[in-house]
């Protein structure tokens, strides 16, 4: 009897040790995201394979967990970071994504990492009140009209700090209304595809008629589908609505070119879509040699994703700044990370929202260690679609609205400093920011965006 108890006890210890070892194979950040209840697509996985894994080994690794690959998000041959294939996989009926399954798959020798296909939402918080004024977020302390807590973009315009049409910005969001009267002049046209759809992949990038970008929700070239694309259109207007055209509003960098990488739909978006959107823009920059300097990312809510981290890091190596909304939970990102804003990457800027009083918005996430800068994000007027053919304007609030002020400022700095790297643009925006004591303990070094100070200051090497 005693011997049997000892055997049972030993087996229990061995099983516990094995479980602990398997759990250790899963990223602690992913485990924490699962524990926090971050939403993900049921039955779907993102699997990063090691570069030396054979096709048989990859299929076996998935098969042992009752999964199979449904598509390759980024193939080994296309990568610049020496990593293997990143695939999206589907579990068989009756199986579910949980920490144990992730750990078992992560422990396979063919697998680098595995994670759920997290779901993201736009970081918008619509106000009950339509707002205090029209474009307070663009004004500054010295402009007329003036607002002491605006971004100062109007002051930059008045000082002839003019934005360049050679600078491009990626709008990773919903789609954007390409025919909106305040946006259409600044919507990017793919030179390899031409201005008219002909149902051909003329530039050979695997996407047919990606004239203005790509819709990773519908997997087609229709980057604007209906009025549901209001969030993406609003964000785009704050970045680069046309100025001096006697129409509507103007953006912080009002002649930058806007490239749509749509991955948010009516039900939000996924890690897979976000990764594809960011990789698309990175590859676009490298293949077409365009001056894509930043992406605006007014979304969040998913858990930690190594695949998304890798995509943002790769964009950084291509000198693309990743501007992220800090989140709308009214919580500290220092203690409860909000992704993608909380990825510790040198090309990422996390943006909090302030209201017209200069105080942090009640909905805005904060963090003196992890949120880098604040910008106007309450009662922001910008472009929206009012029908399939007509465009209008509306007030919105959220860190979604704060982030594009910073993205536009990044494009403006790049316009005046054409040889600036992503790191130099980021450093300049943080260095030129106002130090506002109202943001003490809320934003890193109490920074608030000040576009009025942006000037040409870097000489290109001979």
Secondary structure, DSSP 8 states (H G I E B T S, - for coil): -HHHHHHHHHHHHHHHHHHHHHHHTS-HHHHHHHHTT--EEEEEEEEEE-TT--HHHHHHHHHTTTEEEEEEEE-GGG-SSS---EEEEEE-TT----HHHHHHHHTSTTEEEEEEEEEEEE-----SS--S-SSTTT--TTSSS--TTS--HHHHHHTT----TTEEEEEEES---TT-TTTGGGB---TTT-SS--SS-TT-SS-TT-SSEEETTTTBS----SGGGHHHHHHHHHHH---SSSSS---TTTT-EEEEEE--BTTBEEHHHHHHHHHHHHHHHHHHT-EEEEEEE-EE-B---HHHHHHHHHHHHTT-EEEEE--SSSSBTTTS--BTTT---TTEEEEEEE-TTSSB-TT--BBTTT--EEEE-SSEEEEEESSSS-EEEEEE-SHHHHHHHHHHHHHHHHHHSTT--HHHHHHHHHHSSEE-GGGTTTBGGGEE--GGG---------
